[in-house]
Amino acid sequence: MINVLVADDELPAVEELAFLLGRDERIGAIHRAASGAEALSALETESVDAVFLDIHMPALSGLDIARAIARSPRPPAVVFVTADEDCALEAFELAAVDYLLKPVRAERLARSISRISELMKDGSKVPEMITVDQGGTTRMIRRDDVSYVQAQGDYARLHTAEASYLIRVPLSDLEQQWADAGFIRIHRSYLMSLNHVGHMKLAAARPSVTVAGAELPISRRHLPSVRDKLEATRIRPQG
């Protein structure tokens, strides 16, 4: 079970998030704090695996609390909860597990809980973050949220469940840099994440794979290596 602390200077926000957390069977004890000082006090007296922090709190902000947490020998996972994305870059520099926008959606919260659960199993492994630009706003996304990558000239488009982002990195560079993270080349125009593989048709006249709902072509050139990689990871191709 995951024991959590919810800290927000607005009581309705605390109760709403606590209610949503309480509906998830993976959550154990839920502690509440209405200020940064209360949050630090709770962290000293309670056993907490994860902290959901509002960023904009008076006196001690969520970022201040996260800095204090980072100095502890066994820091809990930190998830920031806020109404804006202005502090996203700084948040992930503090090794935040996630960044939730208000109002928090139940399905999005469930993903955060899954990430916390993964961290608790893997130890202190921090997710790889990528800086992207969206409509003139710089933000951070998790690499493991990227289901596939599409070449667009000297750029690459990263596809996630929520949006796509263009970065100025050639696909060939990402192929090398992300190989250890489970990304494989399936076509001159595509990399896919093995963690997001769905339906596969490798024996068809036109081999393809469905990744996050998108059907991507597999070139004849890359088909043997794709087969080998799928067998090595025990993912069973379908005819």
URMOQUI-V363935 format. One record per backbone hydrogen bond with DSSP energy under -0.5 kcal/mol. CO is the residue of the C=O (numbers start at 1). NH is the residue of the N-H. Records with the same first field share a line. If there is no record, write none. Layout:
CO=NH  NH
This chain:
1=3
2=28
3=49  50
4=31
5=7  52
6=33
7=54
9=11
10=13  14
11=15
12=16
13=17
14=18
15=19
16=20
17=21
18=22
19=23
20=23
21=24
23=25
24=27
26=2
29=4  31
31=6
33=8
35=39
36=40
37=41
38=42
39=43
40=44
41=45
42=46
46=48
49=77
50=5
51=53  79
52=7
53=81
55=57  62
58=36  60
59=61
61=65
62=66
63=67
64=68
65=69
66=70
67=71
68=71
69=72
72=75
77=51
78=97  98
79=53
80=100
81=55
82=102
85=88
87=91
88=92
89=93
90=94
91=94  96
92=95
98=80
100=82
105=109
106=110
107=111
108=112
109=113
110=114
111=115
112=116
113=117
114=118
115=119
116=120
117=121
118=122
119=123
128=143
130=132  141
132=139
134=137
136=138
137=134
139=132
141=130
142=145
143=146
145=147
147=193
148=159
149=191
150=157
152=155
155=152
156=158  167
157=150  159
158=160  165
159=147  148
163=160
165=158  167
166=133
167=156  169
170=173  174
171=175
172=176
173=177
174=178
176=179
178=181  183
179=182
182=194
184=192
186=219
187=190
189=151
190=186  187
191=149
192=184  194
193=196
194=197
196=212
199=210
201=208
207=218
208=201
209=211  216
210=198
211=214
214=211  216
216=209
217=219
219=223
220=224
222=226
223=227
224=228
225=229
226=230
227=231
228=232
229=233
230=235
231=234
234=236
235=237
238=202  203
